[in-house]
Amino acid sequence: MFYYLLKYVFLGPLLRLVFRPRIEGLEHVPAEGPAIIAGNHLSFSDHFLMPAILKRRITFLAKAEYFTGPGIKGRLTAAFFRSAGQIPVDRSGKEAGQAAIREGLGVLDKGELLGIYPEGTRSHDGRLYKGKVGVAVMALRAKVPVVPCAMIGTFEAQPPGQVIPSIHPVVIRFGKPLDFSRYAGMENEKAVLRAITDEIMYAILSLSEQEYVDQYAAVAKAEEATKNAERARKLPRLPLS
């Protein structure tokens, strides 16, 4: 109930009014039955804009940090995500990844739409990064199509670190569903999973027209943080007066 109140009464109308998103390719989203919507991830706003424009309910795998924050703000954020039907995902290791896959398959088993960001985290610089193979595992095990999606303009509207979004044109573009039935029974073959994931990422890239980086986003973020720390250490210190 809370999901639909957000979508049709509270948050959805506000988002459509402020961002006036242009929707392209909505006919590619199946009207019924299970499917995965795989998109790029540029902004915190992505979690809300896509559900606001889809006719069907979509459940996202959301990072566990949204559910474990401290204080009143943390509790409110957790309550919001849980009430909206989003599923926490622990990104700390292999076992955590398997748990996320099980949760995602549970959504698909119920005939629903599952939203996933194959990059695993938000892009820190607006570029598209290498996808993780969990999306391929779920597509093969559940035998469902994957609909590529590109969020365009959300990075400019709300880049990392910006709390209140700016008014900026947004386009949400869906591509034709990708069918991977030719790989049936091969969900344990690493080369197959990588090929499927790369095909999904290429479809997203074609829709978004971003610059592509053949590196995991989390690794790139860590490297950037290290470089920034090194630059900060090298800055000359002003003498105390």
C-alpha atoms as one frame of an Amber mdcrd trajectory, in Angstrom:
protein
   0.000   0.000   0.000   2.772   2.450   0.923   4.459   1.763  -2.437   1.376
   2.902  -4.332   0.829   5.900  -2.071   4.383   7.017  -2.873   3.940   6.327
  -6.567   0.569   7.943  -7.175   0.024  10.412  -4.309   3.198  11.671  -2.676
   6.537  11.199  -4.443   5.579  10.190  -7.992   3.617  13.332  -8.956   6.318
  15.565  -7.441   9.101  13.829  -9.376   7.190  14.027 -12.644   6.444  17.705
 -12.028  10.022  18.682 -11.138  11.985  16.558 -13.616   9.361  16.164 -16.366
  11.163  13.008 -17.510  10.900  12.053 -21.160  10.223   8.346 -21.521  11.405
   6.426 -24.562  10.825   2.767 -25.372   8.325   2.078 -22.590   6.667  -0.468
 -24.879   9.714  -2.707 -24.389   8.829  -3.307 -20.729   6.657  -6.458 -20.551
   3.062  -5.757 -19.511   3.053  -8.905 -17.387   5.300 -11.709 -16.242   8.773
 -11.645 -14.695  11.599  -9.624 -16.207  14.791  -7.880 -15.155  15.240  -4.156
 -15.777  19.008  -3.568 -15.901  20.142   0.036 -15.911  23.034   2.385 -15.414
  23.268   4.042 -12.017  24.151   7.716 -11.909  22.246   9.174  -9.008  20.306
   8.502  -5.811  17.283   9.798  -7.753  17.381   6.756 -10.046  15.733   4.640
  -7.324  12.613   6.803  -7.453  12.335   8.127 -10.997  12.051   4.738 -12.705
   9.314   3.390 -10.387   7.463   6.689 -10.794   7.108   6.271 -14.561   6.582
   2.507 -14.846   3.024   1.229 -14.897   4.047  -1.951 -13.098   5.570  -2.270
  -9.675   9.336  -2.787  -9.689  11.480  -4.026  -6.803  15.107  -2.933  -6.642
  18.033  -4.585  -4.978  19.273  -1.683  -2.845  22.558  -1.498  -0.953  22.329
  -2.617   2.670  23.731   0.716   3.906  20.344   2.304   3.173  18.841   0.038
   5.844  21.508   0.294   8.536  22.207   4.005   8.902  22.549   5.444  12.437
  20.224   7.852  14.186  16.784   9.139  13.278  17.773   9.790   9.659  19.009
   6.211   9.305  15.822   4.754  10.754  13.639   6.911   8.527  15.628   5.949
   5.446  15.399   2.251   6.314  11.661   2.485   6.946  11.186   4.292   3.641
  13.054   1.693   1.596  11.363  -1.241   3.345   7.907   0.274   2.899   8.643
   0.812  -0.785   9.394  -2.910  -1.105  13.110  -2.564  -1.768  15.479  -5.406
  -0.820  18.747  -4.799   1.088  21.871  -6.234  -0.527  25.091  -6.859   1.366
  27.970  -6.148  -1.037  30.755  -7.349   1.254  31.707 -10.633  -0.436  30.870
 -13.734  -2.443  28.393 -15.179   0.061  26.618 -11.841   0.241  26.364 -11.845
  -3.550  24.740 -15.277  -3.492  22.193 -14.033  -0.961  21.360 -11.104  -3.251
  20.827 -13.492  -6.143  18.448 -15.587  -4.035  16.469 -12.485  -3.083  16.269
 -11.386  -6.708  15.120 -14.808  -7.861  12.400 -14.681  -5.216  11.015 -11.515
  -6.822  11.109 -13.064 -10.291   9.485 -16.282  -9.053   6.463 -14.189  -8.079
   6.155 -12.919 -11.671   7.316  -9.396 -10.840   9.782  -6.883 -12.253  13.236
  -6.816 -10.696  15.373  -3.706 -10.996  19.141  -4.083 -10.819  22.211  -1.952
 -11.472  24.869  -4.328 -12.871  27.644  -1.833 -12.039  26.953  -2.565  -8.370
  27.230   1.049  -7.227  26.662   4.568  -8.460  29.061   6.010 -10.993  31.186
   8.665  -9.302  32.020  10.501 -12.525  29.120   9.881 -14.912  30.843   7.140
 -16.905  29.547   3.585 -17.380  31.548   0.868 -15.653  31.971  -2.883 -16.047
  28.975  -4.970 -15.002  28.947  -7.721 -12.393  27.711 -11.143 -13.500  24.912
 -11.535 -10.937  22.417 -10.170 -13.460  23.402 -12.922 -15.898  23.016 -15.623
 -13.242  19.493 -14.464 -12.411  18.468 -14.133 -16.057  19.524 -17.718 -16.786
  18.183 -19.317 -13.616  14.811 -17.568 -13.807  14.633 -17.866 -17.622  13.521
 -14.245 -17.973  14.298 -11.439 -20.446  16.530  -8.529 -19.530  15.345  -5.047
 -20.520  18.247  -2.571 -20.738  17.553   0.907 -19.415  19.470   4.172 -19.535
  18.991   7.029 -17.093  20.158  10.225 -18.801  20.556  13.528 -16.973  20.204
  12.239 -13.417  23.949  12.635 -12.765  23.668  16.344 -13.566  20.463  16.636
 -11.524  21.907  14.973  -8.431  25.593  14.023  -8.552  27.137  12.099  -5.642
  27.173  14.189  -2.483  24.334  16.508  -3.509  21.360  16.061  -1.185  18.699
  18.132  -2.943  18.361  17.486  -6.698  18.652  20.330  -9.188  16.098  20.845
 -11.920  17.587  19.264 -15.017  16.078  17.508 -18.064  15.923  13.743 -17.589
  15.412  11.008 -20.161  14.592   7.407 -19.242  15.211   5.148 -22.235  14.327
   1.448 -22.463  15.749  -0.903 -25.070  14.428  -4.094 -26.610  14.343  -7.092
 -24.253  17.404  -9.328 -24.451  16.741 -13.065 -24.688  19.424 -15.382 -23.342
  17.574 -18.690 -23.713  20.353 -19.871 -26.049  22.537 -20.187 -22.942  20.056
 -22.350 -20.991  21.765 -24.606 -18.439  25.079 -22.738 -18.650  24.698 -20.497
 -15.589  27.797 -22.017 -13.964  30.138 -21.247 -16.856  32.113 -18.094 -16.112
  32.800 -17.250 -19.752  29.082 -17.431 -20.551  28.149 -15.224 -17.603  30.740
 -12.650 -18.629  29.530 -12.692 -22.252  25.912 -12.159 -21.185  26.830  -9.369
 -18.777  28.937  -7.619 -21.405  26.044  -7.845 -23.878  23.743  -6.235 -21.323
  26.255  -3.478 -20.598  26.739  -2.815 -24.306  22.964  -2.451 -24.718  22.892
   0.041 -21.827  25.861   1.885 -23.343  24.105   2.144 -26.717  21.093   3.703
 -25.004  22.965   6.046 -22.662  25.867   7.052 -24.962  28.148   7.293 -21.919
  31.874   6.803 -21.955  32.628   3.181 -21.016  35.322   2.081 -18.569  36.335
  -1.599 -18.545  36.805  -1.607 -14.784  34.527  -2.193 -11.819  33.124   1.056
 -10.426  34.037   0.161  -6.839  37.672  -0.342  -7.844  37.744   2.946  -9.731
  36.260   4.757  -6.734  38.857   3.271  -4.409  41.697   4.263  -6.734  40.318
   7.797  -7.018  40.054   8.079  -3.229  43.669   6.933  -2.872  44.875   9.484
  -5.424  42.951  12.281  -3.692  44.454  11.315  -0.341  47.957  11.340  -1.826
  47.395  14.756  -3.405  46.130  16.099  -0.079  49.267  14.866   1.715  51.500
  16.585  -0.840  49.840  19.987  -0.460  52.084  22.469   1.375  50.999  23.242
   4.907  50.543  26.884   5.828  52.561  28.009   8.852  50.542  28.614  11.999
  50.430  32.293  12.891
